Amino acid sequence: MTDLRTVFIDLEHGIDLALENALLASDDGLETAVILSLFSDARAKDDDVLPLGQTDRRGWWADAWPSVEDDRFGSRLWLLRAAKQLQQALNDAREYAEEALAWLVEDGAAKAVEVETFIPRDEVMGMIVRITRPDGTLTPIRFETLWNAM
């Protein structure tokens, strides 16, 4: 089964559909599922500190009526938008990404998901998501510029 290929640009510009030879590109949907899971805003938990004095806890409206109890869509990566370049921000980003991608293993789309966060250069955070598919194939997805310090 194929899906329209989605590509992540950065947090400021969002995502877009990929083109190949002036036509919409397709893929098996795994990268698109990862991008949508990571870069759609999950609702902040009650004890999460919101960035820059925001009051909107965000989240996807349909999470109010999940078909599976406590099922949530998206990630809390948006909470780190104004985070300082510290190890704690890397740890939080890894935790939020793992939380957002756990459904891949729960639903059988992956055997395992591993997330690595890193700082490729000053004021920039990156992430590598390594997905072990059910057949054992490893698929790495690299996000070089999750966000820049504004």
N, CA, C and O atoms as a MOPAC input file, in Angstrom:
PM7 MOZYME 1SCF
protein

 N      0.84400 1    -1.17900 1     0.00000 1
 C      0.00000 1     0.00000 1     0.00000 1
 C      0.88800 1     1.24000 1     0.00000 1
 O      1.90800 1     1.27800 1     0.68700 1
 N      0.50600 1     2.23400 1    -0.75600 1
 C      1.30000 1     3.45000 1    -0.81500 1
 C      0.51200 1     4.63200 1    -0.26400 1
 O     -0.71200 1     4.60000 1    -0.13600 1
 N      1.26600 1     5.66700 1     0.05200 1
 C      0.70500 1     6.88000 1     0.63200 1
 C      1.41700 1     8.05200 1    -0.02700 1
 O      2.50100 1     7.88000 1    -0.58500 1
 N      0.83200 1     9.22800 1     0.02900 1
 C      1.53500 1    10.40900 1    -0.44700 1
 C      2.71500 1    10.66500 1     0.48100 1
 O      2.56400 1    10.62300 1     1.70200 1
 N      3.88000 1    10.92700 1    -0.08400 1
 C      5.08300 1    11.14300 1     0.71700 1
 C      5.07200 1    12.54900 1     1.30500 1
 O      4.94600 1    13.54000 1     0.58600 1
 N      5.20800 1    12.61500 1     2.62300 1
 C      5.24500 1    13.87700 1     3.34400 1
 C      6.68000 1    14.13200 1     3.78200 1
 O      7.38300 1    13.21100 1     4.19800 1
 N      7.11100 1    15.38600 1     3.68800 1
 C      8.45900 1    15.74300 1     4.13400 1
 C      8.36300 1    16.85200 1     5.18300 1
 O      7.52700 1    17.75000 1     5.09500 1
 N      9.23800 1    16.75700 1     6.16400 1
 C      9.31500 1    17.76000 1     7.21800 1
 C     10.33000 1    18.81200 1     6.80600 1
 O     11.45300 1    18.48000 1     6.42500 1
 N      9.93900 1    20.08400 1     6.88200 1
 C     10.84500 1    21.17800 1     6.53500 1
 C     11.52700 1    21.66200 1     7.81100 1
 O     12.73300 1    21.47700 1     7.97400 1
 N     10.78400 1    22.26900 1     8.70100 1
 C     11.22700 1    22.64300 1    10.04300 1
 C      9.98600 1    23.12400 1    10.78700 1
 O      8.90400 1    23.21000 1    10.20600 1
 N     10.14500 1    23.43800 1    12.07300 1
 C      8.96400 1    23.81500 1    12.85100 1
 C      8.34600 1    25.13000 1    12.39900 1
 O      7.15200 1    25.35400 1    12.59600 1
 N      9.13800 1    25.99000 1    11.80200 1
 C      8.58800 1    27.26100 1    11.33100 1
 C      7.76500 1    27.07500 1    10.05900 1
 O      6.71700 1    27.70000 1     9.89800 1
 N      8.23900 1    26.21400 1     9.15500 1
 C      7.58800 1    26.03400 1     7.86100 1
 C      6.69800 1    24.79300 1     7.79700 1
 O      5.90000 1    24.66500 1     6.87000 1
 N      6.81600 1    23.88700 1     8.75100 1
 C      5.93500 1    22.72600 1     8.83200 1
 C      6.30500 1    21.60300 1     7.89000 1
 O      7.48200 1    21.30600 1     7.68200 1
 N      5.27900 1    20.98000 1     7.32100 1
 C      5.46300 1    19.84600 1     6.42800 1
 C      4.86400 1    20.16800 1     5.07000 1
 O      4.09500 1    21.11600 1     4.91600 1
 N      5.23600 1    19.34900 1     4.08300 1
 C      4.70300 1    19.54200 1     2.73700 1
 C      4.66800 1    18.18200 1     2.05300 1
 O      5.27300 1    17.22100 1     2.52900 1
 N      3.96500 1    18.11200 1     0.95000 1
 C      3.95700 1    16.89900 1     0.14700 1
 C      5.16200 1    16.93500 1    -0.78200 1
 O      5.51300 1    17.99000 1    -1.31100 1
 N      5.79500 1    15.78600 1    -0.98000 1
 C      6.98400 1    15.69200 1    -1.83000 1
 C      6.57600 1    15.54500 1    -3.29700 1
 O      5.53900 1    14.96500 1    -3.61900 1
 N      7.41300 1    16.08300 1    -4.16500 1
 C      7.20600 1    15.96800 1    -5.60600 1
 C      8.33300 1    15.15200 1    -6.22800 1
 O      9.48200 1    15.22800 1    -5.79200 1
 N      7.99200 1    14.37500 1    -7.24600 1
 C      8.96200 1    13.65600 1    -8.07400 1
 C      8.54600 1    13.86100 1    -9.52400 1
 O      7.44100 1    13.48100 1    -9.91300 1
 N      9.41300 1    14.45300 1   -10.31700 1
 C      9.12000 1    14.70100 1   -11.73400 1
 C      7.78800 1    15.41900 1   -11.91500 1
 O      6.98700 1    15.04700 1   -12.77300 1
 N      7.55600 1    16.44200 1   -11.11300 1
 C      6.36700 1    17.29500 1   -11.16200 1
 C      5.07300 1    16.58000 1   -10.75500 1
 O      3.98200 1    17.11400 1   -10.95400 1
 N      5.19300 1    15.38200 1   -10.19000 1
 C      4.03000 1    14.64500 1    -9.69500 1
 C      4.18800 1    14.41800 1    -8.19700 1
 O      5.30700 1    14.43600 1    -7.68400 1
 N      3.08700 1    14.20700 1    -7.49600 1
 C      3.15900 1    13.90500 1    -6.08000 1
 C      3.87500 1    12.57100 1    -5.87900 1
 O      3.54300 1    11.57800 1    -6.52600 1
 N      4.85300 1    12.55500 1    -4.98100 1
 C      5.62200 1    11.34700 1    -4.69600 1
 C      4.84000 1    10.46200 1    -3.73500 1
 O      3.96800 1    10.93100 1    -3.00400 1
 N      5.16800 1     9.17600 1    -3.75000 1
 C      4.51900 1     8.24800 1    -2.82300 1
 C      5.57700 1     7.44700 1    -2.08100 1
 O      6.72600 1     7.35800 1    -2.51300 1
 N      5.17000 1     6.86400 1    -0.95600 1
 C      6.03500 1     5.96600 1    -0.19500 1
 C      5.14200 1     4.98900 1     0.55300 1
 O      3.92900 1     4.97300 1     0.34700 1
 N      5.73100 1     4.17700 1     1.41600 1
 C      4.93300 1     3.16900 1     2.12700 1
 C      4.18400 1     3.73400 1     3.32800 1
 O      3.48000 1     2.99400 1     4.01600 1
 N      4.32200 1     5.02900 1     3.59200 1
 C      3.55800 1     5.67800 1     4.64400 1
 C      4.23300 1     5.74800 1     5.99200 1
 O      3.75900 1     6.47200 1     6.86800 1
 N      5.33900 1     5.01500 1     6.20200 1
 C      5.98000 1     5.00600 1     7.50700 1
 C      6.55200 1     6.37700 1     7.87400 1
 O      6.32500 1     6.86500 1     8.98100 1
 N      7.28200 1     6.99200 1     6.96300 1
 C      7.86500 1     8.29800 1     7.25700 1
 C      6.76600 1     9.34400 1     7.47900 1
 O      6.88800 1    10.19700 1     8.35800 1
 N      5.70900 1     9.27700 1     6.69300 1
 C      4.58900 1    10.20000 1     6.87900 1
 C      3.95700 1    10.00600 1     8.25500 1
 O      3.63200 1    10.98000 1     8.93300 1
 N      3.78300 1     8.75800 1     8.66600 1
 C      3.20600 1     8.47500 1     9.98400 1
 C      4.09000 1     9.02800 1    11.09800 1
 O      3.58500 1     9.55800 1    12.08700 1
 N      5.39600 1     8.90600 1    10.94100 1
 C      6.33500 1     9.43500 1    11.94200 1
 C      6.26000 1    10.95800 1    11.97600 1
 O      6.18500 1    11.54700 1    13.05400 1
 N      6.27700 1    11.59100 1    10.83300 1
 C      6.22200 1    13.05700 1    10.76100 1
 C      4.93200 1    13.58400 1    11.39200 1
 O      4.97000 1    14.52400 1    12.18600 1
 N      3.80800 1    12.99300 1    11.04900 1
 C      2.53700 1    13.46100 1    11.61000 1
 C      2.47100 1    13.20500 1    13.11500 1
 O      1.92900 1    14.02200 1    13.85900 1
 N      3.01100 1    12.09000 1    13.55800 1
 C      3.01400 1    11.77800 1    14.99100 1
 C      3.88700 1    12.74400 1    15.77700 1
 O      3.51700 1    13.16900 1    16.87100 1
 N      5.04000 1    13.09000 1    15.22600 1
 C      5.97200 1    13.96500 1    15.93700 1
 C      5.58600 1    15.44100 1    15.88000 1
 O      5.75300 1    16.16400 1    16.86200 1
 N      5.07500 1    15.88800 1    14.74700 1
 C      4.92300 1    17.32500 1    14.54700 1
 C      3.47700 1    17.81600 1    14.54100 1
 O      3.19500 1    18.94000 1    14.12400 1
 N      2.57100 1    16.96700 1    15.00600 1
 C      1.22300 1    17.41500 1    15.35400 1
 C      1.24600 1    17.62400 1    16.86300 1
 O      1.85000 1    16.83600 1    17.59100 1
 N      0.60300 1    18.66100 1    17.32500 1
 C      0.67700 1    19.01600 1    18.74500 1
 C     -0.25100 1    18.16000 1    19.59900 1
 O     -1.47200 1    18.20800 1    19.44900 1
 N      0.34300 1    17.37900 1    20.49500 1
 C     -0.43900 1    16.64400 1    21.48800 1
 C     -0.82600 1    17.60900 1    22.59900 1
 O     -0.16400 1    18.62600 1    22.80600 1
 N     -1.87900 1    17.29300 1    23.29800 1
 C     -2.30500 1    18.12200 1    24.42900 1
 C     -1.26900 1    18.03300 1    25.54000 1
 O     -0.80300 1    16.94800 1    25.88700 1
 N     -0.91800 1    19.18500 1    26.09000 1
 C      0.01600 1    19.22900 1    27.22400 1
 C     -0.63900 1    18.59400 1    28.43300 1
 O     -1.84500 1    18.72700 1    28.64200 1
 N      0.15700 1    17.90800 1    29.22400 1
 C     -0.35200 1    17.33400 1    30.46700 1
 C     -0.60300 1    18.45600 1    31.46800 1
 O     -0.07200 1    19.55700 1    31.32600 1
 N     -1.41100 1    18.16700 1    32.47300 1
 C     -1.76900 1    19.18700 1    33.46000 1
 C     -0.55000 1    19.77300 1    34.16900 1
 O     -0.56600 1    20.94200 1    34.55400 1
 N      0.50900 1    18.97500 1    34.34700 1
 C      1.69400 1    19.46600 1    35.05500 1
 C      2.79000 1    19.98200 1    34.11800 1
 O      3.86400 1    20.36000 1    34.58700 1
 N      2.54200 1    20.00700 1    32.79900 1
 C      3.52100 1    20.55900 1    31.85700 1
 C      3.54700 1    22.08200 1    31.96000 1
 O      2.50700 1    22.72900 1    32.08100 1
 N      4.74400 1    22.63600 1    31.91000 1
 C      4.89900 1    24.09100 1    31.88900 1
 C      4.78800 1    24.53200 1    30.42900 1
 O      5.53500 1    24.06300 1    29.57000 1
 N      3.85500 1    25.43300 1    30.16200 1
 C      3.66000 1    25.92000 1    28.80000 1
 C      4.71100 1    26.96400 1    28.45300 1
 O      5.09600 1    27.75700 1    29.31200 1
 N      5.18200 1    26.97900 1    27.20800 1
 C      6.22400 1    27.93000 1    26.81500 1
 C      5.71800 1    29.36600 1    26.69200 1
 O      4.56800 1    29.61600 1    26.32800 1
 N      6.60600 1    30.28800 1    27.00400 1
 C      6.38600 1    31.70600 1    26.76200 1
 C      5.03800 1    32.23300 1    27.25500 1
 O      4.41200 1    33.05400 1    26.58500 1
 N      4.60100 1    31.77800 1    28.39100 1
 C      3.36800 1    32.28000 1    28.97400 1
 C      2.10100 1    31.89600 1    28.23300 1
 O      1.06400 1    32.52300 1    28.44500 1
 N      2.14600 1    30.89800 1    27.38100 1
 C      0.95300 1    30.46400 1    26.65200 1
 C     -0.05700 1    29.85400 1    27.61600 1
 O      0.31100 1    29.35800 1    28.68000 1
 N     -1.31400 1    29.89500 1    27.24200 1
 C     -2.35500 1    29.28600 1    28.05600 1
 C     -3.05900 1    28.14600 1    27.31600 1
 O     -3.78900 1    27.37000 1    27.93200 1
 N     -2.84600 1    28.04000 1    26.01300 1
 C     -3.46900 1    27.00100 1    25.20200 1
 C     -2.68500 1    25.69900 1    25.37400 1
 O     -1.49200 1    25.65300 1    25.07600 1
 N     -3.34300 1    24.64700 1    25.85100 1
 C     -2.69500 1    23.35700 1    26.06700 1
 C     -2.68500 1    22.51900 1    24.77800 1
 O     -2.16300 1    21.40500 1    24.76400 1
 N     -3.25200 1    23.05000 1    23.72500 1
 C     -3.28100 1    22.46600 1    22.38400 1
 C     -3.86600 1    21.06000 1    22.37500 1
 O     -4.64200 1    20.69900 1    23.25900 1
 N     -3.49500 1    20.27600 1    21.38100 1
 C     -4.01000 1    18.92200 1    21.25400 1
 C     -4.98400 1    18.78700 1    20.09900 1
 O     -5.50800 1    19.77600 1    19.58700 1
 N     -5.21800 1    17.54500 1    19.69800 1
 C     -6.11700 1    17.24300 1    18.59700 1
 C     -7.52000 1    17.09000 1    19.15000 1
 O     -7.71600 1    16.37100 1    20.13000 1
 N     -8.49600 1    17.74300 1    18.55300 1
 C     -9.86100 1    17.75900 1    19.06000 1
 C    -10.43200 1    16.35700 1    19.23000 1
 O    -11.18200 1    16.11300 1    20.17500 1
 N    -10.09400 1    15.42700 1    18.33100 1
 C    -10.67400 1    14.08600 1    18.38900 1
 C    -10.13900 1    13.25800 1    19.55800 1
 O    -10.69800 1    12.20600 1    19.86700 1
 N     -9.07400 1    13.70900 1    20.20900 1
 C     -8.57600 1    13.00000 1    21.38600 1
 C     -9.58300 1    13.03700 1    22.53500 1
 O     -9.47100 1    12.25700 1    23.48000 1
 N    -10.55800 1    13.92800 1    22.46000 1
 C    -11.60100 1    13.98300 1    23.48200 1
 C    -12.51300 1    12.75400 1    23.41100 1
 O    -13.19700 1    12.43200 1    24.38200 1
 N    -12.52400 1    12.06200 1    22.25300 1
 C    -13.36000 1    10.87400 1    22.06000 1
 C    -12.54100 1     9.74800 1    21.42400 1
 O    -12.84800 1     9.31700 1    20.31200 1
 N    -11.49800 1     9.26600 1    22.11800 1
 C    -10.65900 1     8.22700 1    21.50300 1
 C    -11.40200 1     6.89700 1    21.36300 1
 O    -12.22200 1     6.54200 1    22.21000 1
 N    -11.10600 1     6.16800 1    20.28400 1
 C    -11.70500 1     4.83900 1    20.10800 1
 C    -11.01700 1     3.82800 1    21.03200 1
 O    -11.59700 1     2.79800 1    21.37600 1
 N     -9.78000 1     4.13000 1    21.43000 1
 C     -9.03400 1     3.33000 1    22.40400 1
 C     -8.77300 1     4.23700 1    23.59900 1
 O     -8.26300 1     5.34600 1    23.44100 1
 N     -9.12300 1     3.76600 1    24.79800 1
 C     -9.00000 1     4.60700 1    25.98800 1
 C     -7.58600 1     5.16700 1    26.14400 1
 O     -6.60200 1     4.44400 1    25.98800 1
 N     -7.49600 1     6.45400 1    26.45200 1
 C     -6.23700 1     7.18700 1    26.64600 1
 C     -5.36400 1     7.26200 1    25.40500 1
 O     -4.18600 1     7.60400 1    25.50600 1
 N     -5.91400 1     6.95000 1    24.23200 1
 C     -5.16700 1     7.06500 1    22.98500 1
 C     -5.05100 1     8.54400 1    22.63800 1
 O     -6.04900 1     9.26500 1    22.66500 1
 N     -3.86300 1     8.99800 1    22.31700 1
 C     -3.61400 1    10.40100 1    21.99200 1
 C     -2.81900 1    10.49100 1    20.69400 1
 O     -2.04000 1     9.59700 1    20.36400 1
 N     -3.02800 1    11.58000 1    19.96800 1
 C     -2.32100 1    11.80700 1    18.71500 1
 C     -1.36100 1    12.97300 1    18.86900 1
 O     -1.67700 1    13.94900 1    19.55000 1
 N     -0.19200 1    12.88400 1    18.24600 1
 C      0.76800 1    13.97500 1    18.25600 1
 C      1.81000 1    13.82900 1    19.35000 1
 O      1.87000 1    12.82100 1    20.05400 1
 N      2.62800 1    14.86500 1    19.47100 1
 C      3.68800 1    14.85300 1    20.48100 1
 C      3.69900 1    16.17300 1    21.24300 1
 O      3.09600 1    17.16600 1    20.83700 1
 N      4.40000 1    16.14000 1    22.34400 1
 C      4.55400 1    17.34900 1    23.15800 1
 C      5.84700 1    18.09000 1    22.82200 1
 O      6.29800 1    18.92200 1    23.60900 1
 N      6.44700 1    17.80500 1    21.67500 1
 C      7.67000 1    18.50800 1    21.26300 1
 C      7.46500 1    20.01800 1    21.21300 1
 O      8.41000 1    20.77600 1    21.43200 1
 N      6.26400 1    20.45700 1    20.93200 1
 C      5.98200 1    21.89700 1    20.83900 1
 C      6.29100 1    22.60900 1    22.15500 1
 O      6.55800 1    23.81100 1    22.15600 1
 N      6.25800 1    21.89000 1    23.26200 1
 C      6.56800 1    22.49900 1    24.56000 1
 C      8.01900 1    22.96200 1    24.64300 1
 O      8.35800 1    23.81500 1    25.46300 1
 N      8.86900 1    22.40000 1    23.79500 1
 C     10.30200 1    22.71600 1    23.83300 1
 C     10.69200 1    23.80900 1    22.85000 1
 O     11.87800 1    24.09200 1    22.68100 1
 N      9.73300 1    24.41300 1    22.21400 1
 C     10.01000 1    25.43200 1    21.18500 1
 C     10.97800 1    26.50700 1    21.67800 1
 O     11.85000 1    26.93900 1    20.92400 1
 N     10.84000 1    26.94200 1    22.92500 1
 C     11.70500 1    28.00200 1    23.45900 1
 C     12.71300 1    27.46400 1    24.46600 1
 O     13.27900 1    28.22900 1    25.24700 1
 N     12.94100 1    26.15100 1    24.45500 1
 C     13.86300 1    25.55300 1    25.42400 1
 C     15.30500 1    25.95300 1    25.14000 1
 O     15.69900 1    26.15800 1    23.99100 1
 N     16.07400 1    26.05800 1    26.20400 1
 C     17.49700 1    26.34000 1    26.06000 1
 C     18.21900 1    25.08000 1    25.61000 1
 O     17.72400 1    23.96600 1    25.78300 1
 N     19.38200 1    25.27400 1    25.03600 1
 C     20.15700 1    24.17100 1    24.50400 1
 C     20.89300 1    23.46500 1    25.65500 1
 O     22.09800 1    23.63200 1    25.84500 1
 N     20.13600 1    22.68400 1    26.40300 1
 C     20.66400 1    21.96500 1    27.55700 1
 C     20.36200 1    20.48000 1    27.39500 1
 O     19.49800 1    20.09000 1    26.61100 1
 N     21.08300 1    19.66500 1    28.14500 1
 C     20.85500 1    18.22800 1    28.09000 1
 C     19.41300 1    17.87600 1    28.44300 1
 O     18.85000 1    16.93800 1    27.87900 1
 N     18.81200 1    18.61800 1    29.36900 1
 C     17.42600 1    18.32800 1    29.76000 1
 C     16.47200 1    18.47700 1    28.57600 1
 O     15.52600 1    17.69900 1    28.44700 1
 N     16.70400 1    19.45300 1    27.72000 1
 C     15.84900 1    19.62700 1    26.53700 1
 C     16.00100 1    18.43400 1    25.59200 1
 O     15.01800 1    17.97600 1    25.00900 1
 N     17.22400 1    17.93100 1    25.43800 1
 C     17.44400 1    16.73800 1    24.61000 1
 C     16.72700 1    15.53200 1    25.20500 1
 O     16.09800 1    14.75800 1    24.48400 1
 N     16.82400 1    15.37800 1    26.51900 1
 C     16.15500 1    14.27000 1    27.20100 1
 C     14.63800 1    14.36600 1    27.04200 1
 O     13.97300 1    13.36900 1    26.76200 1
 N     14.09600 1    15.57600 1    27.22400 1
 C     12.65500 1    15.77400 1    27.08100 1
 C     12.20400 1    15.49200 1    25.65200 1
 O     11.17200 1    14.85400 1    25.44200 1
 N     12.96900 1    15.96200 1    24.67200 1
 C     12.62000 1    15.73400 1    23.26700 1
 C     12.59200 1    14.23800 1    22.96100 1
 O     11.68300 1    13.76000 1    22.28300 1
 N     13.58400 1    13.49800 1    23.45900 1
 C     13.61800 1    12.05100 1    23.23900 1
 C     12.37900 1    11.38900 1    23.88200 1
 O     11.72400 1    10.54700 1    23.26800 1
 N     12.07900 1    11.78700 1    25.12200 1
 C     10.91600 1    11.22900 1    25.82600 1
 C      9.61200 1    11.53200 1    25.07900 1
 O      8.77900 1    10.64200 1    24.90100 1
 N      9.43500 1    12.77100 1    24.64500 1
 C      8.21700 1    13.15800 1    23.93600 1
 C      8.08700 1    12.40500 1    22.61000 1
 O      6.99000 1    11.99500 1    22.23100 1
 N      9.20300 1    12.22400 1    21.91100 1
 C      9.17100 1    11.51000 1    20.63000 1
 C      8.84100 1    10.03300 1    20.85100 1
 O      8.01900 1     9.46300 1    20.13300 1
 N      9.47700 1     9.42100 1    21.83500 1
 C      9.19800 1     8.00900 1    22.12800 1
 C      7.73000 1     7.82000 1    22.50700 1
 O      7.09600 1     6.85100 1    22.09100 1
 N      7.20500 1     8.73300 1    23.28400 1
 C      5.80100 1     8.69800 1    23.69600 1
 C      4.88600 1     8.79900 1    22.47100 1
 O      3.90100 1     8.06700 1    22.37300 1
 N      5.20500 1     9.69600 1    21.54400 1
 C      4.37400 1     9.91700 1    20.35400 1
 C      4.43900 1     8.75800 1    19.36800 1
 O      3.49700 1     8.53100 1    18.60800 1
 N      5.55900 1     8.02000 1    19.37800 1
 C      5.74100 1     6.94400 1    18.40800 1
 C      5.47200 1     5.55600 1    18.97900 1
 O      5.58100 1     4.56400 1    18.25900 1
 N      5.12700 1     5.47100 1    20.23900 1
 C      4.87600 1     4.17500 1    20.88600 1
 C      3.77900 1     3.38300 1    20.16700 1
 O      3.79800 1     2.15200 1    20.17000 1
 N      2.83900 1     4.07700 1    19.56200 1
 C      1.74000 1     3.39900 1    18.87700 1
 C      2.23300 1     2.50900 1    17.73900 1
 O      1.57900 1     1.52000 1    17.40700 1
 N      3.38100 1     2.84400 1    17.13400 1
 C      3.90700 1     2.02700 1    16.03400 1
 C      4.16300 1     0.59000 1    16.49300 1
 O      3.87300 1    -0.36300 1    15.76800 1
 N      4.70400 1     0.44600 1    17.69600 1
 C      4.96400 1    -0.88500 1    18.25400 1
 C      3.66100 1    -1.50600 1    18.75400 1
 O      3.39200 1    -2.68100 1    18.50600 1
 N      2.85700 1    -0.71400 1    19.45700 1
 C      1.57800 1    -1.22100 1    19.99500 1
 C      0.65900 1    -1.74700 1    18.89400 1
 O     -0.03400 1    -2.74700 1    19.08300 1
 N      0.65500 1    -1.06700 1    17.73900 1
 C     -0.22200 1    -1.46400 1    16.62700 1
 C      0.43400 1    -2.45500 1    15.66700 1
 O     -0.19400 1    -2.86800 1    14.69200 1
 N      1.68900 1    -2.84500 1    15.92400 1
 C      2.36000 1    -3.82800 1    15.09400 1
 C      2.98800 1    -3.29500 1    13.82200 1
 O      3.41600 1    -4.08200 1    12.97800 1
 N      3.05500 1    -1.97100 1    13.65800 1
 C      3.68400 1    -1.38800 1    12.47100 1
 C      5.20300 1    -1.42200 1    12.57700 1
 O      5.90500 1    -1.28800 1    11.57400 1
 N      5.70800 1    -1.60200 1    13.79800 1
 C      7.15400 1    -1.68100 1    14.03100 1
 C      7.42200 1    -2.66400 1    15.15700 1
 O      6.58800 1    -2.87600 1    16.03700 1
 N      8.61400 1    -3.26100 1    15.10800 1
 C      9.03700 1    -4.14700 1    16.18900 1
 C      9.64200 1    -3.32600 1    17.32400 1
 O      9.49700 1    -3.66600 1    18.49800 1
 N     10.32500 1    -2.23700 1    16.95400 1
 C     10.96400 1    -1.37300 1    17.95400 1
 C     11.15100 1     0.02200 1    17.36700 1
 O     11.25700 1     0.19600 1    16.15300 1
 N     11.19000 1     1.01700 1    18.26600 1
 C     11.45800 1     2.40300 1    17.88600 1
 C     12.50300 1     2.94200 1    18.84800 1
 O     12.34800 1     2.84400 1    20.06500 1
 N     13.55900 1     3.50600 1    18.29900 1
 C     14.62100 1     4.11400 1    19.10700 1
 C     14.78100 1     5.55700 1    18.66100 1
 O     14.79800 1     5.84500 1    17.46400 1
 N     14.89800 1     6.46100 1    19.62100 1
 C     15.03400 1     7.88100 1    19.30900 1
 C     16.33400 1     8.39300 1    19.89200 1
 O     16.64700 1     8.14300 1    21.05500 1
 N     17.08700 1     9.11100 1    19.07700 1
 C     18.32100 1     9.76800 1    19.51800 1
 C     18.18500 1    11.26500 1    19.23000 1
 O     17.83700 1    11.65200 1    18.11400 1
 N     18.45500 1    12.09500 1    20.21800 1
 C     18.45000 1    13.54300 1    20.01100 1
 C     19.88100 1    14.04100 1    20.10100 1
 O     20.71000 1    13.45400 1    20.79600 1
 N     20.16400 1    15.11800 1    19.39700 1
 C     21.53000 1    15.63300 1    19.35400 1
 C     21.51800 1    17.10800 1    18.98300 1
 O     20.50000 1    17.65100 1    18.55400 1
 N     22.65500 1    17.73500 1    19.15500 1
 C     22.82600 1    19.13900 1    18.78400 1
 C     23.84000 1    19.18300 1    17.63700 1
 O     25.04300 1    19.06900 1    17.87400 1
 N     23.36300 1    19.34800 1    16.38300 1
 C     24.27500 1    19.34500 1    15.23400 1
 C     25.14200 1    20.60300 1    15.14300 1
 O     26.24300 1    20.56600 1    14.59300 1
 N     24.64300 1    21.70500 1    15.68000 1
 C     25.39800 1    22.96100 1    15.72500 1
 C     24.71600 1    23.87000 1    16.73500 1
 O     23.61200 1    23.57600 1    17.19300 1
 N     25.36200 1    24.95600 1    17.07900 1
 C     24.80100 1    25.86300 1    18.07500 1
 C     23.38200 1    26.27400 1    17.72300 1
 O     23.06900 1    26.59000 1    16.57500 1
 N     22.53000 1    26.26200 1    18.74700 1
 C     21.14700 1    26.73000 1    18.66300 1
 C     20.25200 1    25.91000 1    17.74500 1
 O     19.23100 1    26.41000 1    17.27400 1
 N     20.62000 1    24.65800 1    17.48400 1
 C     19.81800 1    23.78000 1    16.63800 1
 C     19.72800 1    22.40900 1    17.30600 1
 O     20.72600 1    21.90000 1    17.81500 1
 N     18.53900 1    21.81200 1    17.30600 1
 C     18.36700 1    20.45600 1    17.82200 1
 C     17.98500 1    19.53500 1    16.67800 1
 O     17.20800 1    19.90700 1    15.79900 1
 N     18.53900 1    18.33000 1    16.69800 1
 C     18.22100 1    17.32400 1    15.69000 1
 C     17.75400 1    16.03300 1    16.34000 1
 O     17.84700 1    15.86400 1    17.55600 1
 N     17.24800 1    15.11900 1    15.50800 1
 C     16.74200 1    13.85300 1    16.02000 1
 C     16.88200 1    12.78300 1    14.94800 1
 O     16.68500 1    13.03900 1    13.76000 1
 N     17.22300 1    11.58400 1    15.39000 1
 C     17.19900 1    10.42300 1    14.51000 1
 C     16.22800 1     9.42500 1    15.12100 1
 O     16.35100 1     9.05500 1    16.28900 1
 N     15.26900 1     8.99800 1    14.32300 1
 C     14.31300 1     7.97200 1    14.73700 1
 C     14.68300 1     6.70600 1    13.96700 1
 O     14.68100 1     6.69600 1    12.73600 1
 N     14.99900 1     5.63900 1    14.70200 1
 C     15.34100 1     4.35600 1    14.08500 1
 C     14.18700 1     3.38700 1    14.34800 1
 O     13.87300 1     3.05400 1    15.49100 1
 N     13.57200 1     2.95200 1    13.25900 1
 C     12.42400 1     2.06400 1    13.36800 1
 C     12.81100 1     0.68600 1    12.84700 1
 O     13.26200 1     0.53500 1    11.71200 1
 N     12.62600 1    -0.30400 1    13.69600 1
 C     12.81500 1    -1.68600 1    13.27700 1
 C     11.44800 1    -2.20300 1    12.85400 1
 O     10.53600 1    -2.33600 1    13.66900 1
 N     11.32800 1    -2.49000 1    11.57300 1
 C     10.04900 1    -2.95400 1    11.02300 1
 C      9.78700 1    -4.40800 1    11.46400 1
 O     10.70200 1    -5.08600 1    11.93300 1
 N      8.57200 1    -4.87100 1    11.31800 1
 C      8.25600 1    -6.24300 1    11.72500 1
 C      9.13600 1    -7.30500 1    11.06000 1
 O      9.37800 1    -8.36000 1    11.64600 1
 N      9.61700 1    -7.03400 1     9.84000 1
 C     10.48600 1    -8.00100 1     9.15300 1
 C     11.94900 1    -7.86700 1     9.55400 1
 O     12.79900 1    -8.57900 1     9.02000 1
 N     12.26300 1    -6.95400 1    10.49700 1
 C     13.64000 1    -6.77100 1    10.97400 1
 C     14.41300 1    -5.67900 1    10.26000 1
 O     15.51600 1    -5.33400 1    10.68200 1
 N     13.85800 1    -5.12200 1     9.17800 1
 C     14.52200 1    -4.05100 1     8.43300 1
 C     14.58900 1    -2.79200 1     9.30800 1
 O     13.60700 1    -2.41800 1     9.95000 1
 N     15.75500 1    -2.15200 1     9.32200 1
 C     15.93100 1    -0.91400 1    10.08100 1
 C     15.73300 1     0.27800 1     9.15700 1
 O     16.35200 1     0.36200 1     8.09600 1
 N     14.86300 1     1.20400 1     9.56800 1
 C     14.60900 1     2.41900 1     8.80400 1
 C     14.95000 1     3.62200 1     9.66200 1
 O     14.22200 1     3.93300 1    10.60400 1
 N     16.06000 1     4.31400 1     9.35000 1
 C     16.37800 1     5.53600 1    10.09600 1
 C     15.74600 1     6.75000 1     9.42000 1
 O     15.76100 1     6.86900 1     8.19500 1
 N     15.19300 1     7.64300 1    10.22700 1
 C     14.62600 1     8.88600 1     9.71500 1
 C     15.29800 1    10.01100 1    10.48800 1
 O     15.19300 1    10.07700 1    11.71300 1
 N     15.98400 1    10.89000 1     9.77800 1
 C     16.78400 1    11.93900 1    10.40700 1
 C     16.11600 1    13.29400 1    10.23100 1
 O     15.71100 1    13.67100 1     9.13100 1
 N     16.01100 1    14.02300 1    11.35000 1
 C     15.51500 1    15.39000 1    11.33400 1
 C     16.65600 1    16.26200 1    11.80600 1
 O     16.94200 1    16.32100 1    13.00200 1
 N     17.31000 1    16.93800 1    10.88200 1
 C     18.50900 1    17.71300 1    11.18800 1
 C     18.20300 1    19.00800 1    11.91100 1
 O     18.96900 1    19.44600 1    12.76900 1
 N     17.07500 1    19.62200 1    11.56100 1
 C     16.73900 1    20.91500 1    12.16200 1
 C     15.33800 1    20.84900 1    12.75100 1
 O     14.37700 1    21.29300 1    12.12200 1
 N     15.21600 1    20.29400 1    13.96100 1
 C     13.90600 1    20.30800 1    14.60400 1
 C     13.49800 1    21.73500 1    14.85600 1
 O     12.39600 1    22.15100 1    14.50100 1
 N     14.38700 1    22.48000 1    15.46700 1
 C     14.12200 1    23.90700 1    15.64700 1
 C     15.42300 1    24.64100 1    15.88000 1
 O     16.40500 1    24.09500 1    16.38500 1
 N     15.38700 1    25.91000 1    15.48800 1
 C     16.48300 1    26.83400 1    15.72100 1
 C     16.09000 1    27.76300 1    16.85200 1
 O     14.91000 1    28.05500 1    17.04400 1
 N     17.06800 1    28.22000 1    17.58900 1
 C     16.79100 1    29.25600 1    18.59500 1
 C     16.32900 1    30.49100 1    17.84200 1
 O     16.95700 1    30.88900 1    16.86100 1
 N     15.26500 1    31.08500 1    18.27800 1
 C     14.72300 1    32.25400 1    17.58700 1
 C     15.45400 1    33.51300 1    18.01700 1
 O     15.13800 1    34.60400 1    17.54200 1

